[in-house]
Amino acid sequence: MKNRLKILRAERDWTQGDLAEALEISRQSVNAIETGKYDPSLPLAFKIADLFGMAIEQIFINDKQGV
Amino acid sequence: MAEKMSLHVRRYLKRIAVLMLLYLIFLFSADYLIDNEMVSDAPAYILAFLAGLPVAGMFWAIGMLLIEETDEFLRMLLVRQTLIATAIAMASASIWGFLESYDLVPHIESFWWAVIWFFGLGIGGLVNRLTLGAAGPG
């Protein structure tokens, strides 16, 4: 699944480590999500969305809808 | 860049260190006392059992890491590692068992399958690294 995590993080001038710390996950997890190698669980997706003050679908892109 | 080791991984490593120490103590005790015929019967059984127990404990330690790890991505990596390790060890044991039963290969003592399982964890970590960018917890 594609996502805008890297862009959102860059806009805030956060490192992967900063984001990992805010989400209480590992930096490897942030990297895997950003690169689309791992799709987070729904609770983690909500946590990410809450952190950026956005809805999940504004961060994660549904490939099947081709948005 | 070096990754900060999680609390769970540090706890896992401590458990493994203690188990390794116990393994060495029990193994050398069993080797020395049984090989030199200083013990026999029930004490010999107990010593041999004790030598295997810390190895069983290592499976427990990996299971505990799986339970305690709160990072879902790292937990998934560890699950993949253990599945790959299990596939390698069980497939090897099955094939070797048949080869052995037809006297085509020499006998292997069964604790070696545990060793192969641990080796399989390393292979699993490598597969994770190549496909998902990270080997596993730690």
N, CA and C atoms of all chains as a GROMACS GRO file, in nm:
protein
  615
    1MET      N    1   0.084  -0.120   0.000
    1MET     CA    2   0.000   0.000   0.000
    1MET      C    3   0.088   0.126   0.000
    2LYS      N    4   0.055   0.219  -0.089
    2LYS     CA    5   0.133   0.344  -0.093
    2LYS      C    6   0.087   0.437   0.019
    3ASN      N    7   0.176   0.526   0.059
    3ASN     CA    8   0.138   0.621   0.163
    3ASN      C    9   0.219   0.749   0.151
    4ARG      N   10   0.174   0.850   0.223
    4ARG     CA   11   0.238   0.982   0.216
    4ARG      C   12   0.322   1.011   0.340
    5LEU      N   13   0.357   0.904   0.409
    5LEU     CA   14   0.426   0.919   0.538
    5LEU      C   15   0.558   0.995   0.526
    6LYS      N   16   0.635   0.960   0.424
    6LYS     CA   17   0.767   1.022   0.407
    6LYS      C   18   0.753   1.173   0.382
    7ILE      N   19   0.653   1.209   0.300
    7ILE     CA   20   0.630   1.351   0.268
    7ILE      C   21   0.585   1.426   0.394
    8LEU      N   22   0.490   1.365   0.466
    8LEU     CA   23   0.438   1.429   0.587
    8LEU      C   24   0.548   1.447   0.692
    9ARG      N   25   0.634   1.345   0.699
    9ARG     CA   26   0.746   1.352   0.794
    9ARG      C   27   0.844   1.463   0.754
   10ALA      N   28   0.874   1.469   0.623
   10ALA     CA   29   0.968   1.569   0.573
   10ALA      C   30   0.914   1.711   0.593
   11GLU      N   31   0.783   1.727   0.576
   11GLU     CA   32   0.720   1.859   0.596
   11GLU      C   33   0.741   1.910   0.738
   12ARG      N   34   0.749   1.816   0.830
   12ARG     CA   35   0.767   1.853   0.971
   12ARG      C   36   0.914   1.848   1.013
   13ASP      N   37   0.998   1.815   0.916
   13ASP     CA   38   1.143   1.808   0.941
   13ASP      C   39   1.177   1.704   1.048
   14TRP      N   40   1.104   1.594   1.046
   14TRP     CA   41   1.128   1.484   1.141
   14TRP      C   42   1.215   1.378   1.075
   15THR      N   43   1.299   1.317   1.154
   15THR     CA   44   1.375   1.201   1.106
   15THR      C   45   1.287   1.077   1.127
   16GLN      N   46   1.330   0.967   1.068
   16GLN     CA   47   1.257   0.841   1.091
   16GLN      C   48   1.258   0.807   1.239
   17GLY      N   49   1.370   0.839   1.303
   17GLY     CA   50   1.384   0.812   1.447
   17GLY      C   51   1.286   0.895   1.528
   18ASP      N   52   1.267   1.022   1.489
   18ASP     CA   53   1.171   1.110   1.559
   18ASP      C   54   1.031   1.052   1.549
   19LEU      N   55   0.996   1.011   1.427
   19LEU     CA   56   0.860   0.956   1.406
   19LEU      C   57   0.842   0.825   1.483
   20ALA      N   58   0.947   0.743   1.480
   20ALA     CA   59   0.942   0.615   1.552
   20ALA      C   60   0.918   0.639   1.701
   21GLU      N   61   0.989   0.739   1.754
   21GLU     CA   62   0.976   0.769   1.897
   21GLU      C   63   0.835   0.819   1.929
   22ALA      N   64   0.781   0.903   1.843
   22ALA     CA   65   0.646   0.957   1.866
   22ALA      C   66   0.542   0.846   1.860
   23LEU      N   67   0.566   0.748   1.775
   23LEU     CA   68   0.469   0.639   1.758
   23LEU      C   69   0.498   0.520   1.851
   24GLU      N   70   0.609   0.528   1.923
   24GLU     CA   71   0.655   0.419   2.013
   24GLU      C   72   0.674   0.289   1.936
   25ILE      N   73   0.737   0.301   1.819
   25ILE     CA   74   0.772   0.182   1.740
   25ILE      C   75   0.919   0.194   1.699
   26SER      N   76   0.972   0.092   1.634
   26SER     CA   77   1.112   0.096   1.593
   26SER      C   78   1.130   0.178   1.465
   27ARG      N   79   1.253   0.225   1.446
   27ARG     CA   80   1.283   0.299   1.322
   27ARG      C   81   1.269   0.208   1.201
   28GLN      N   82   1.302   0.079   1.220
   28GLN     CA   83   1.285  -0.016   1.109
   28GLN      C   84   1.140  -0.023   1.063
   29SER      N   85   1.048  -0.015   1.161
   29SER     CA   86   0.905  -0.020   1.128
   29SER      C   87   0.866   0.102   1.044
   30VAL      N   88   0.914   0.219   1.087
   30VAL     CA   89   0.883   0.342   1.011
   30VAL      C   90   0.935   0.328   0.869
   31ASN      N   91   1.058   0.281   0.856
   31ASN     CA   92   1.119   0.264   0.724
   31ASN      C   93   1.040   0.166   0.638
   32ALA      N   94   0.999   0.054   0.699
   32ALA     CA   95   0.925  -0.048   0.624
   32ALA      C   96   0.789   0.005   0.578
   33ILE      N   97   0.725   0.086   0.663
   33ILE     CA   98   0.594   0.143   0.626
   33ILE      C   99   0.612   0.247   0.514
   34GLU      N  100   0.712   0.334   0.533
   34GLU     CA  101   0.736   0.439   0.433
   34GLU      C  102   0.766   0.383   0.295
   35THR      N  103   0.841   0.275   0.292
   35THR     CA  104   0.882   0.218   0.163
   35THR      C  105   0.777   0.120   0.108
   36GLY      N  106   0.666   0.107   0.179
   36GLY     CA  107   0.557   0.021   0.132
   36GLY      C  108   0.585  -0.127   0.147
   37LYS      N  109   0.688  -0.161   0.225
   37LYS     CA  110   0.718  -0.303   0.245
   37LYS      C  111   0.631  -0.365   0.353
   38TYR      N  112   0.574  -0.281   0.436
   38TYR     CA  113   0.488  -0.331   0.543
   38TYR      C  114   0.366  -0.240   0.558
   39ASP      N  115   0.249  -0.301   0.561
   39ASP     CA  116   0.125  -0.225   0.585
   39ASP      C  117   0.092  -0.234   0.733
   40PRO      N  118   0.078  -0.119   0.799
   40PRO     CA  119   0.052  -0.124   0.945
   40PRO      C  120  -0.087  -0.179   0.976
   41SER      N  121  -0.102  -0.227   1.099
   41SER     CA  122  -0.233  -0.272   1.146
   41SER      C  123  -0.325  -0.150   1.156
   42LEU      N  124  -0.451  -0.175   1.170
   42LEU     CA  125  -0.547  -0.064   1.182
   42LEU      C  126  -0.518   0.022   1.305
   43PRO      N  127  -0.492  -0.039   1.423
   43PRO     CA  128  -0.460   0.047   1.539
   43PRO      C  129  -0.338   0.137   1.515
   44LEU      N  130  -0.235   0.083   1.450
   44LEU     CA  131  -0.115   0.164   1.424
   44LEU      C  132  -0.145   0.272   1.318
   45ALA      N  133  -0.226   0.236   1.219
   45ALA     CA  134  -0.264   0.335   1.116
   45ALA      C  135  -0.341   0.450   1.181
   46PHE      N  136  -0.428   0.418   1.276
   46PHE     CA  137  -0.503   0.523   1.348
   46PHE      C  138  -0.406   0.610   1.430
   47LYS      N  139  -0.308   0.545   1.489
   47LYS     CA  140  -0.210   0.618   1.572
   47LYS      C  141  -0.131   0.717   1.485
   48ILE      N  142  -0.095   0.669   1.365
   48ILE     CA  143  -0.022   0.755   1.270
   48ILE      C  144  -0.111   0.871   1.228
   49ALA      N  145  -0.235   0.839   1.196
   49ALA     CA  146  -0.329   0.942   1.152
   49ALA      C  147  -0.351   1.047   1.262
   50ASP      N  148  -0.366   1.000   1.385
   50ASP     CA  149  -0.386   1.091   1.498
   50ASP      C  150  -0.266   1.183   1.516
   51LEU      N  151  -0.147   1.126   1.500
   51LEU     CA  152  -0.024   1.204   1.518
   51LEU      C  153  -0.018   1.320   1.418
   52PHE      N  154  -0.059   1.293   1.294
   52PHE     CA  155  -0.054   1.397   1.191
   52PHE      C  156  -0.184   1.479   1.186
   53GLY      N  157  -0.281   1.441   1.268
   53GLY     CA  158  -0.409   1.512   1.270
   53GLY      C  159  -0.485   1.497   1.140
   54MET      N  160  -0.476   1.381   1.080
   54MET     CA  161  -0.542   1.357   0.952
   54MET      C  162  -0.622   1.227   0.958
   55ALA      N  163  -0.702   1.204   0.853
   55ALA     CA  164  -0.774   1.077   0.843
   55ALA      C  165  -0.681   0.973   0.780
   56ILE      N  166  -0.706   0.846   0.810
   56ILE     CA  167  -0.620   0.738   0.758
   56ILE      C  168  -0.608   0.746   0.605
   57GLU      N  169  -0.722   0.770   0.538
   57GLU     CA  170  -0.720   0.768   0.391
   57GLU      C  171  -0.649   0.890   0.332
   58GLN      N  172  -0.616   0.988   0.415
   58GLN     CA  173  -0.536   1.101   0.367
   58GLN      C  174  -0.386   1.067   0.370
   59ILE      N  175  -0.354   0.962   0.439
   59ILE     CA  176  -0.213   0.920   0.451
   59ILE      C  177  -0.187   0.794   0.370
   60PHE      N  178  -0.278   0.698   0.382
   60PHE     CA  179  -0.262   0.571   0.311
   60PHE      C  180  -0.352   0.568   0.188
   61ILE      N  181  -0.293   0.524   0.077
   61ILE     CA  182  -0.365   0.528  -0.051
   61ILE      C  183  -0.411   0.389  -0.089
   62ASN      N  184  -0.540   0.378  -0.115
   62ASN     CA  185  -0.596   0.249  -0.157
   62ASN      C  186  -0.562   0.224  -0.304
   63ASP      N  187  -0.466   0.134  -0.329
   63ASP     CA  188  -0.421   0.105  -0.465
   63ASP      C  189  -0.536   0.063  -0.556
   64LYS      N  190  -0.631  -0.010  -0.498
   64LYS     CA  191  -0.742  -0.066  -0.578
   64LYS      C  192  -0.832   0.044  -0.634
   65GLN      N  193  -0.838   0.158  -0.562
   65GLN     CA  194  -0.920   0.269  -0.611
   65GLN      C  195  -0.843   0.357  -0.709
   66GLY      N  196  -0.710   0.334  -0.715
   66GLY     CA  197  -0.625   0.407  -0.808
   66GLY      C  198  -0.622   0.557  -0.783
   67VAL      N  199  -0.640   0.594  -0.656
   67VAL     CA  200  -0.641   0.738  -0.621
   67VAL      C  201  -0.500   0.794  -0.624
   68MET      N  202   2.379   0.314   1.067
   68MET     CA  203   2.348   0.371   1.198
   68MET      C  204   2.304   0.259   1.293
   69ALA      N  205   2.364   0.257   1.409
   69ALA     CA  206   2.329   0.151   1.504
   69ALA      C  207   2.190   0.174   1.560
   70GLU      N  208   2.110   0.068   1.567
   70GLU     CA  209   1.974   0.078   1.619
   70GLU      C  210   1.978   0.066   1.770
   71LYS      N  211   1.889   0.140   1.835
   71LYS     CA  212   1.877   0.127   1.981
   71LYS      C  213   1.808  -0.005   2.012
   72MET      N  214   1.869  -0.082   2.101
   72MET     CA  215   1.815  -0.214   2.133
   72MET      C  216   1.694  -0.199   2.226
   73SER      N  217   1.585  -0.267   2.191
   73SER     CA  218   1.464  -0.255   2.274
   73SER      C  219   1.482  -0.328   2.406
   74LEU      N  220   1.398  -0.290   2.502
   74LEU     CA  221   1.399  -0.352   2.634
   74LEU      C  222   1.375  -0.503   2.622
   75HIS      N  223   1.286  -0.540   2.530
   75HIS     CA  224   1.252  -0.681   2.512
   75HIS      C  225   1.372  -0.761   2.460
   76VAL      N  226   1.445  -0.700   2.368
   76VAL     CA  227   1.561  -0.768   2.311
   76VAL      C  228   1.671  -0.782   2.416
   77ARG      N  229   1.688  -0.677   2.497
   77ARG     CA  230   1.789  -0.684   2.605
   77ARG      C  231   1.754  -0.796   2.702
   78ARG      N  232   1.625  -0.806   2.734
   78ARG     CA  233   1.579  -0.912   2.826
   78ARG      C  234   1.602  -1.050   2.762
   79TYR      N  235   1.573  -1.060   2.634
   79TYR     CA  236   1.594  -1.185   2.560
   79TYR      C  237   1.742  -1.224   2.563
   80LEU      N  238   1.830  -1.128   2.538
   80LEU     CA  239   1.973  -1.157   2.537
   80LEU      C  240   2.024  -1.201   2.674
   81LYS      N  241   1.968  -1.140   2.779
   81LYS     CA  242   2.005  -1.180   2.916
   81LYS      C  243   1.963  -1.324   2.940
   82ARG      N  244   1.842  -1.358   2.898
   82ARG     CA  245   1.793  -1.495   2.916
   82ARG      C  246   1.883  -1.593   2.840
   83ILE      N  247   1.917  -1.557   2.717
   83ILE     CA  248   2.001  -1.646   2.636
   83ILE      C  249   2.139  -1.662   2.700
   84ALA      N  250   2.194  -1.553   2.756
   84ALA     CA  251   2.326  -1.559   2.819
   84ALA      C  252   2.323  -1.655   2.940
   85VAL      N  253   2.218  -1.644   3.021
   85VAL     CA  254   2.205  -1.732   3.138
   85VAL      C  255   2.190  -1.877   3.093
   86LEU      N  256   2.108  -1.899   2.991
   86LEU     CA  257   2.085  -2.035   2.941
   86LEU      C  258   2.213  -2.095   2.881
   87MET      N  259   2.290  -2.012   2.813
   87MET     CA  260   2.417  -2.059   2.755
   87MET      C  261   2.514  -2.102   2.865
   88LEU      N  262   2.516  -2.021   2.972
   88LEU     CA  263   2.604  -2.052   3.085
   88LEU      C  264   2.562  -2.185   3.148
   89LEU      N  265   2.431  -2.201   3.170
   89LEU     CA  266   2.380  -2.327   3.229
   89LEU      C  267   2.410  -2.445   3.136
   90TYR      N  268   2.395  -2.421   3.007
   90TYR     CA  269   2.421  -2.526   2.908
   90TYR      C  270   2.566  -2.574   2.919
   91LEU      N  271   2.658  -2.477   2.924
   91LEU     CA  272   2.801  -2.514   2.932
   91LEU      C  273   2.831  -2.590   3.061
   92ILE      N  274   2.773  -2.542   3.172
   92ILE     CA  275   2.796  -2.608   3.302
   92ILE      C  276   2.743  -2.752   3.298
   93PHE      N  277   2.618  -2.768   3.254
   93PHE     CA  278   2.556  -2.901   3.253
   93PHE      C  279   2.623  -2.993   3.151
   94LEU      N  280   2.659  -2.938   3.035
   94LEU     CA  281   2.720  -3.020   2.931
   94LEU      C  282   2.855  -3.076   2.977
   95PHE      N  283   2.939  -2.985   3.030
   95PHE     CA  284   3.071  -3.031   3.073
   95PHE      C  285   3.061  -3.124   3.194
   96SER      N  286   2.965  -3.097   3.282
   96SER     CA  287   2.944  -3.186   3.397
   96SER      C  288   2.903  -3.325   3.348
   97ALA      N  289   2.807  -3.329   3.257
   97ALA     CA  290   2.758  -3.458   3.206
   97ALA      C  291   2.870  -3.531   3.133
   98ASP      N  292   2.941  -3.456   3.047
   98ASP     CA  293   3.051  -3.517   2.971
   98ASP      C  294   3.155  -3.580   3.065
   99TYR      N  295   3.195  -3.501   3.162
   99TYR     CA  296   3.301  -3.545   3.253
   99TYR      C  297   3.256  -3.662   3.340
  100LEU      N  298   3.141  -3.645   3.403
  100LEU     CA  299   3.096  -3.744   3.501
  100LEU      C  300   3.046  -3.874   3.436
  101ILE      N  301   2.978  -3.862   3.324
  101ILE     CA  302   2.924  -3.984   3.260
  101ILE      C  303   3.035  -4.057   3.183
  102ASP      N  304   3.115  -3.979   3.107
  102ASP     CA  305   3.222  -4.042   3.027
  102ASP      C  306   3.325  -4.113   3.116
  103ASN      N  307   3.350  -4.055   3.234
  103ASN     CA  308   3.447  -4.117   3.326
  103ASN      C  309   3.381  -4.218   3.421
  104GLU      N  310   3.255  -4.251   3.389
  104GLU     CA  311   3.180  -4.350   3.466
  104GLU      C  312   3.175  -4.318   3.616
  105MET      N  313   3.167  -4.187   3.644
  105MET     CA  314   3.158  -4.147   3.784
  105MET      C  315   3.013  -4.148   3.831
  106VAL      N  316   2.921  -4.144   3.736
  106VAL     CA  317   2.777  -4.158   3.769
  106VAL      C  318   2.714  -4.257   3.670
  107SER      N  319   2.606  -4.318   3.712
  107SER     CA  320   2.533  -4.408   3.623
  107SER      C  321   2.387  -4.409   3.666
  108ASP      N  322   2.307  -4.486   3.595
  108ASP     CA  323   2.164  -4.498   3.626
  108ASP      C  324   2.093  -4.362   3.635
  109ALA      N  325   2.013  -4.347   3.740
  109ALA     CA  326   1.929  -4.226   3.751
  109ALA      C  327   2.009  -4.095   3.747
  110PRO      N  328   2.119  -4.083   3.821
  110PRO     CA  329   2.195  -3.957   3.813
  110PRO      C  330   2.245  -3.926   3.672
  111ALA      N  331   2.283  -4.029   3.598
  111ALA     CA  332   2.329  -4.009   3.460
  111ALA      C  333   2.214  -3.957   3.372
  112TYR      N  334   2.095  -4.014   3.394
  112TYR     CA  335   1.976  -3.968   3.319
  112TYR      C  336   1.949  -3.821   3.350
  113ILE      N  337   1.958  -3.789   3.478
  113ILE     CA  338   1.929  -3.651   3.522
  113ILE      C  339   2.031  -3.554   3.460
  114LEU      N  340   2.158  -3.593   3.463
  114LEU     CA  341   2.263  -3.506   3.407
  114LEU      C  342   2.243  -3.484   3.257
  115ALA      N  343   2.213  -3.593   3.186
  115ALA     CA  344   2.190  -3.583   3.041
  115ALA      C  345   2.068  -3.496   3.011
  116PHE      N  346   1.963  -3.512   3.095
  116PHE     CA  347   1.842  -3.432   3.080
  116PHE      C  348   1.873  -3.284   3.102
  117LEU      N  349   1.953  -3.258   3.207
  117LEU     CA  350   1.988  -3.118   3.239
  117LEU      C  351   2.067  -3.052   3.127
  118ALA      N  352   2.149  -3.131   3.056
  118ALA     CA  353   2.227  -3.074   2.946
  118ALA      C  354   2.135  -3.028   2.832
  119GLY      N  355   2.025  -3.098   2.814
  119GLY     CA  356   1.931  -3.061   2.708
  119GLY      C  357   1.834  -2.950   2.747
  120LEU      N  358   1.812  -2.936   2.878
  120LEU     CA  359   1.712  -2.840   2.927
  120LEU      C  360   1.739  -2.694   2.888
  121PRO      N  361   1.865  -2.645   2.900
  121PRO     CA  362   1.889  -2.506   2.859
  121PRO      C  363   1.864  -2.483   2.710
  122VAL      N  364   1.884  -2.586   2.628
  122VAL     CA  365   1.856  -2.571   2.484
  122VAL      C  366   1.705  -2.554   2.466
  123ALA      N  367   1.628  -2.635   2.540
  123ALA     CA  368   1.482  -2.619   2.537
  123ALA      C  369   1.446  -2.478   2.585
  124GLY      N  370   1.522  -2.430   2.683
  124GLY     CA  371   1.498  -2.295   2.736
  124GLY      C  372   1.519  -2.187   2.631
  125MET      N  373   1.607  -2.213   2.535
  125MET     CA  374   1.630  -2.114   2.430
  125MET      C  375   1.506  -2.099   2.340
  126PHE      N  376   1.436  -2.210   2.320
  126PHE     CA  377   1.309  -2.201   2.245
  126PHE      C  378   1.208  -2.118   2.325
  127TRP      N  379   1.208  -2.141   2.456
  127TRP     CA  380   1.120  -2.064   2.545
  127TRP      C  381   1.155  -1.914   2.536
  128ALA      N  382   1.285  -1.883   2.537
  128ALA     CA  383   1.329  -1.742   2.533
  128ALA      C  384   1.282  -1.676   2.404
  129ILE      N  385   1.290  -1.748   2.294
  129ILE     CA  386   1.245  -1.692   2.166
  129ILE      C  387   1.092  -1.674   2.168
  130GLY      N  388   1.023  -1.770   2.228
  130GLY     CA  389   0.877  -1.759   2.242
  130GLY      C  390   0.839  -1.639   2.327
  131MET      N  391   0.915  -1.616   2.435
  131MET     CA  392   0.887  -1.502   2.523
  131MET      C  393   0.911  -1.370   2.450
  132LEU      N  394   1.016  -1.366   2.366
  132LEU     CA  395   1.043  -1.245   2.288
  132LEU      C  396   0.926  -1.217   2.194
  133LEU      N  397   0.874  -1.324   2.137
  133LEU     CA  398   0.760  -1.313   2.046
  133LEU      C  399   0.637  -1.257   2.120
  134ILE      N  400   0.618  -1.301   2.244
  134ILE     CA  401   0.504  -1.255   2.324
  134ILE      C  402   0.525  -1.110   2.371
  135GLU      N  403   0.648  -1.080   2.414
  135GLU     CA  404   0.674  -0.951   2.477
  135GLU      C  405   0.697  -0.837   2.377
  136GLU      N  406   0.742  -0.870   2.256
  136GLU     CA  407   0.772  -0.766   2.157
  136GLU      C  408   0.644  -0.690   2.122
  137THR      N  409   0.645  -0.560   2.144
  137THR     CA  410   0.524  -0.480   2.120
  137THR      C  411   0.522  -0.418   1.981
  138ASP      N  412   0.637  -0.417   1.915
  138ASP     CA  413   0.645  -0.358   1.781
  138ASP      C  414   0.595  -0.462   1.679
  139GLU      N  415   0.482  -0.432   1.615
  139GLU     CA  416   0.418  -0.533   1.530
  139GLU      C  417   0.502  -0.575   1.410
  140PHE      N  418   0.579  -0.481   1.356
  140PHE     CA  419   0.663  -0.515   1.240
  140PHE      C  420   0.777  -0.609   1.283
  141LEU      N  421   0.841  -0.578   1.395
  141LEU     CA  422   0.949  -0.664   1.445
  141LEU      C  423   0.896  -0.802   1.484
  142ARG      N  424   0.775  -0.804   1.539
  142ARG     CA  425   0.713  -0.931   1.576
  142ARG      C  426   0.688  -1.015   1.451
  143MET      N  427   0.642  -0.950   1.344
  143MET     CA  428   0.619  -1.022   1.219
  143MET      C  429   0.751  -1.077   1.163
  144LEU      N  430   0.857  -0.997   1.174
  144LEU     CA  431   0.988  -1.044   1.126
  144LEU      C  432   1.031  -1.170   1.203
  145LEU      N  433   1.009  -1.167   1.334
  145LEU     CA  434   1.047  -1.283   1.416
  145LEU      C  435   0.962  -1.405   1.382
  146VAL      N  436   0.834  -1.384   1.358
  146VAL     CA  437   0.746  -1.495   1.318
  146VAL      C  438   0.798  -1.556   1.188
  147ARG      N  439   0.834  -1.471   1.091
  147ARG     CA  440   0.887  -1.521   0.964
  147ARG      C  441   1.017  -1.598   0.986
  148GLN      N  442   1.103  -1.543   1.072
  148GLN     CA  443   1.230  -1.611   1.103
  148GLN      C  444   1.205  -1.751   1.158
  149THR      N  445   1.114  -1.759   1.256
  149THR     CA  446   1.090  -1.888   1.321
  149THR      C  447   1.023  -1.986   1.225
  150LEU      N  448   0.937  -1.935   1.137
  150LEU     CA  449   0.874  -2.025   1.039
  150LEU      C  450   0.977  -2.081   0.942
  151ILE      N  451   1.067  -1.994   0.897
  151ILE     CA  452   1.173  -2.039   0.804
  151ILE      C  453   1.264  -2.139   0.875
  152ALA      N  454   1.301  -2.108   1.000
  152ALA     CA  455   1.386  -2.198   1.078
  152ALA      C  456   1.319  -2.334   1.095
  153THR      N  457   1.189  -2.332   1.128
  153THR     CA  458   1.116  -2.456   1.147
  153THR      C  459   1.109  -2.536   1.017
  154ALA      N  460   1.083  -2.468   0.907
  154ALA     CA  461   1.076  -2.536   0.777
  154ALA      C  462   1.210  -2.602   0.743
  155ILE      N  463   1.318  -2.529   0.765
  155ILE     CA  464   1.452  -2.584   0.733
  155ILE      C  465   1.482  -2.704   0.822
  156ALA      N  466   1.460  -2.690   0.954
  156ALA     CA  467   1.494  -2.797   1.048
  156ALA      C  468   1.406  -2.920   1.028
  157MET      N  469   1.276  -2.898   1.013
  157MET     CA  470   1.185  -3.013   0.998
  157MET      C  471   1.204  -3.083   0.863
  158ALA      N  472   1.226  -3.004   0.758
  158ALA     CA  473   1.249  -3.065   0.626
  158ALA      C  474   1.379  -3.145   0.629
  159SER      N  475   1.483  -3.087   0.691
  159SER     CA  476   1.612  -3.157   0.699
  159SER      C  477   1.597  -3.287   0.779
  160ALA      N  478   1.527  -3.279   0.894
  160ALA     CA  479   1.510  -3.397   0.979
  160ALA      C  480   1.432  -3.506   0.906
  161SER      N  481   1.327  -3.464   0.834
  161SER     CA  482   1.244  -3.563   0.763
  161SER      C  483   1.324  -3.634   0.654
  162ILE      N  484   1.393  -3.556   0.574
  162ILE     CA  485   1.469  -3.614   0.462
  162ILE      C  486   1.584  -3.700   0.514
  163TRP      N  487   1.656  -3.645   0.612
  163TRP     CA  488   1.769  -3.720   0.669
  163TRP      C  489   1.721  -3.851   0.733
  164GLY      N  490   1.605  -3.844   0.799
  164GLY     CA  491   1.549  -3.962   0.865
  164GLY      C  492   1.527  -4.076   0.766
  165PHE      N  493   1.473  -4.043   0.650
  165PHE     CA  494   1.451  -4.148   0.549
  165PHE      C  495   1.583  -4.198   0.492
  166LEU      N  496   1.674  -4.106   0.465
  166LEU     CA  497   1.806  -4.148   0.414
  166LEU      C  498   1.874  -4.240   0.514
  167GLU      N  499   1.859  -4.204   0.642
  167GLU     CA  500   1.921  -4.282   0.749
  167GLU      C  501   1.855  -4.420   0.763
  168SER      N  502   1.723  -4.422   0.748
  168SER     CA  503   1.653  -4.550   0.767
  168SER      C  504   1.690  -4.652   0.658
  169TYR      N  505   1.736  -4.605   0.543
  169TYR     CA  506   1.781  -4.696   0.436
  169TYR      C  507   1.934  -4.713   0.436
  170ASP      N  508   1.995  -4.670   0.547
  170ASP     CA  509   2.141  -4.683   0.564
  170ASP      C  510   2.221  -4.613   0.455
  171LEU      N  511   2.168  -4.503   0.406
  171LEU     CA  512   2.238  -4.428   0.300
  171LEU      C  513   2.326  -4.317   0.356
  172VAL      N  514   2.296  -4.277   0.478
  172VAL     CA  515   2.375  -4.171   0.544
  172VAL      C  516   2.400  -4.214   0.689
  173PRO      N  517   2.503  -4.157   0.752
  173PRO     CA  518   2.529  -4.194   0.892
  173PRO      C  519   2.424  -4.138   0.987
  174HIS      N  520   2.419  -4.192   1.108
  174HIS     CA  521   2.325  -4.145   1.210
  174HIS      C  522   2.367  -4.007   1.261
  175ILE      N  523   2.268  -3.924   1.282
  175ILE     CA  524   2.293  -3.792   1.342
  175ILE      C  525   2.218  -3.785   1.473
  176GLU      N  526   2.289  -3.741   1.579
  176GLU     CA  527   2.221  -3.728   1.709
  176GLU      C  528   2.117  -3.617   1.700
  177SER      N  529   2.001  -3.642   1.762
  177SER     CA  530   1.884  -3.556   1.735
  177SER      C  531   1.901  -3.412   1.781
  178PHE      N  532   1.992  -3.383   1.875
  178PHE     CA  533   2.006  -3.244   1.918
  178PHE      C  534   2.057  -3.155   1.805
  179TRP      N  535   2.112  -3.217   1.701
  179TRP     CA  536   2.161  -3.137   1.588
  179TRP      C  537   2.046  -3.067   1.514
  180TRP      N  538   1.924  -3.122   1.524
  180TRP     CA  539   1.810  -3.056   1.457
  180TRP      C  540   1.780  -2.923   1.523
  181ALA      N  541   1.803  -2.917   1.654
  181ALA     CA  542   1.786  -2.788   1.724
  181ALA      C  543   1.892  -2.689   1.676
  182VAL      N  544   2.014  -2.739   1.658
  182VAL     CA  545   2.123  -2.653   1.609
  182VAL      C  546   2.087  -2.600   1.470
  183ILE      N  547   2.034  -2.690   1.386
  183ILE     CA  548   1.994  -2.649   1.250
  183ILE      C  549   1.880  -2.547   1.256
  184TRP      N  550   1.791  -2.564   1.355
  184TRP     CA  551   1.682  -2.466   1.372
  184TRP      C  552   1.739  -2.328   1.403
  185PHE      N  553   1.837  -2.323   1.492
  185PHE     CA  554   1.898  -2.193   1.525
  185PHE      C  555   1.970  -2.134   1.404
  186PHE      N  556   2.033  -2.221   1.325
  186PHE     CA  557   2.096  -2.177   1.201
  186PHE      C  558   1.988  -2.122   1.107
  187GLY      N  559   1.872  -2.189   1.106
  187GLY     CA  560   1.759  -2.145   1.024
  187GLY      C  561   1.709  -2.006   1.062
  188LEU      N  562   1.721  -1.972   1.191
  188LEU     CA  563   1.684  -1.836   1.234
  188LEU      C  564   1.769  -1.732   1.162
  189GLY      N  565   1.897  -1.766   1.145
  189GLY     CA  566   1.988  -1.677   1.074
  189GLY      C  567   1.949  -1.663   0.928
  190ILE      N  568   1.911  -1.775   0.867
  190ILE     CA  569   1.866  -1.772   0.727
  190ILE      C  570   1.738  -1.687   0.718
  191GLY      N  571   1.649  -1.707   0.815
  191GLY     CA  572   1.524  -1.629   0.820
  191GLY      C  573   1.552  -1.480   0.830
  192GLY      N  574   1.651  -1.445   0.911
  192GLY     CA  575   1.691  -1.304   0.925
  192GLY      C  576   1.743  -1.248   0.794
  193LEU      N  577   1.818  -1.331   0.723
  193LEU     CA  578   1.874  -1.289   0.593
  193LEU      C  579   1.761  -1.268   0.491
  194VAL      N  580   1.665  -1.361   0.490
  194VAL     CA  581   1.550  -1.349   0.398
  194VAL      C  582   1.472  -1.221   0.431
  195ASN      N  583   1.453  -1.196   0.562
  195ASN     CA  584   1.383  -1.073   0.604
  195ASN      C  585   1.458  -0.949   0.554
  196ARG      N  586   1.589  -0.951   0.574
  196ARG     CA  587   1.672  -0.836   0.535
  196ARG      C  588   1.659  -0.809   0.385
  197LEU      N  589   1.664  -0.916   0.307
  197LEU     CA  590   1.660  -0.901   0.162
  197LEU      C  591   1.522  -0.861   0.110
  198THR      N  592   1.417  -0.907   0.177
  198THR     CA  593   1.282  -0.880   0.126
  198THR      C  594   1.212  -0.763   0.195
  199LEU      N  595   1.242  -0.743   0.324
  199LEU     CA  596   1.170  -0.639   0.398
  199LEU      C  597   1.262  -0.530   0.456
  200GLY      N  598   1.390  -0.543   0.432
  200GLY     CA  599   1.482  -0.436   0.472
  200GLY      C  600   1.533  -0.442   0.614
  201ALA      N  601   1.484  -0.537   0.694
  201ALA     CA  602   1.531  -0.552   0.833
  201ALA      C  603   1.530  -0.700   0.869
  202ALA      N  604   1.631  -0.742   0.945
  202ALA     CA  605   1.645  -0.886   0.976
  202ALA      C  606   1.543  -0.933   1.078
  203GLY      N  607   1.529  -0.856   1.186
  203GLY     CA  608   1.438  -0.897   1.293
  203GLY      C  609   1.465  -0.815   1.418
  204PRO      N  610   1.402  -0.849   1.530
  204PRO     CA  611   1.426  -0.774   1.653
  204PRO      C  612   1.575  -0.779   1.690
  205GLY      N  613   1.627  -0.670   1.740
  205GLY     CA  614   1.770  -0.666   1.779
  205GLY      C  615   1.852  -0.624   1.663
   0.00000   0.00000   0.00000
